[in-house]
Amino acid sequence: MGMSYNFSMSYEGKAKIMKDGPSEGTMIMYFKDDVTAGNGKKKAVIEGKGKINKAITLKLLKLVEENAIPTHLIEDIDDRSILVKKLKIFPLEVVVRNKATGSIVRRLGLEKGLEFERPLFEIFYKNDDLHDPLICQEHAFMLELIYPDDLLIVRNRALRANEILKEYFTSIGFDLIDIKFEFGVDEEENIYLADEISPDTMRLWAKGTTESFDKDVFREDKADLLSTYLEVAKRMGLKIEGF
């Protein structure tokens, strides 16, 4: 194939700003207070949200790294930023589902809360114009989004990260329902788990219930997002400056 992965560049996204780091091969990931839903149709700025997601992300990246999953984390910077490796990010959103909710319920007519016999691995093509469609692995190869060997590694690491995080959240009173990951490669083609791990990128329910502790409280106007995210941080043993 004539594929070549492109290095991520400085850019401002919906919830974060990525900019060049202090040394070659590094980037600074800055967490904004912005929150969006429905492909950006619903949006708000919630003061302090970026601090909370940064603290949660830092702890969870360290957790998966301690369990032999390489991540892009280099070091902490401040209450809103972390230093990460500069990677070529695969144009894929990788989703692992433990229970049915959200889009899979609408797509397949499943009962909300249905627990899968084993975690379900899905990939979505990151393309705003196409609204990030669900694709199969053959589509990913045909579109030259990722090499087959790389996708196998991504799949195995995503499933393992889900297992680690599911066990962790169970220990603090949550069920991990589903989670979105992104991955990338460095100059030597080593694969790393990238992006954030926060209530913006997963669904958490209070253990044994369907009470949301994630961005669904904003999507569906169910509760206050800031206090919801703070409760997650509190159960994780995190102290956020200013709260």
Secondary structure, 3 states (H helix, E strand, C coil): CCCCCCECCCEECCCEEEEECCCCCEEEEEECCEEEECCCCEEEECCCHHHHHHHHHHHHHHHHHHCCCCECEEEECCCCEEEEECCEECCEEEEEEEECCCHHHHHHCCCCCCEEEEEEEEEEECCHHHCCCEECHHHHHHCCCCCHHHHHHHHHHHHHHHHHHHHHHHHCCEEEEEEEEEEEECCCCCEEEECCCCCCCEEEEECCCCCECCCHHHHCCCCCHHHHHHHHHHHCCCCCCCC
